[in-house]
Amino acid sequence: MSSKLDEVFQFHQTAMTVRGYRQQLLASNIANTDTPNFKARDIDFSKTMQEALAPRSTGAGLAVTSPRHITGGDNPIGAKPLYRTPTQPSIDGNTVNMDTERTQFADNAIHYEANLALLNGQIKFMMAAIQG
């Protein structure tokens, strides 16, 4: 039974994980707007979702044999951040464009909230079905 529930919630869980990681990248870009030579980074959401939902081979991963092992970093999905193409040259080498970053940050936050609302709706629907 739990595997069926996992299948139902896997997409939304993965989407929220990818959106959360993207939100961290965008927040880092905004925080480093005045840092010389900082290069703005972002991920391709659709490509990252496809990779995250694809079945994985049993190859190149770290073996975790104890719950006390340290995980491989703060990138839980294996996304590859890309450098954003600068729209306007900067004297100090910084590629952060605040208008772009704010727009992307707000858009990502809205999609995250929508995903959360859909997930809550699915849970309420299942609870209503279980309770009768």
Residue pairs with C-beta under 8 A, 6 or more apart in sequence:
8 122
8 126
9 119
9 122
10 53
11 53
12 115
12 118
12 119
12 122
13 119
14 49
14 52
14 53
14 77
15 49
15 115
16 112
16 115
16 116
16 119
17 52
17 76
17 77
18 43
18 45
18 48
18 49
18 52
18 77
18 79
19 45
19 108
19 111
19 112
19 115
20 112
21 43
21 75
21 76
21 77
21 79
22 42
22 43
22 45
22 108
23 105
23 108
23 109
23 112
24 74
25 41
25 42
25 43
25 81
26 42
26 101
26 104
26 105
26 108
27 105
28 41
29 38
29 40
29 41
29 42
29 84
29 96
29 101
30 96
30 98
30 101
30 102
30 105
32 38
32 94
32 96
33 94
33 96
33 98
33 101
34 94
35 94
36 92
36 93
36 94
37 92
37 93
37 94
38 93
38 94
38 95
38 96
39 83
39 84
39 94
39 95
40 83
40 84
40 86
40 95
40 96
40 97
40 100
40 101
41 81
41 82
41 83
41 84
42 81
42 82
42 84
42 104
43 79
43 80
43 81
43 82
44 82
48 77
48 79
51 77
51 78
51 79
52 77
52 78
52 79
62 72
64 71
83 95
84 95
84 97
84 100
85 95
86 95
86 97
87 97
87 100
88 97
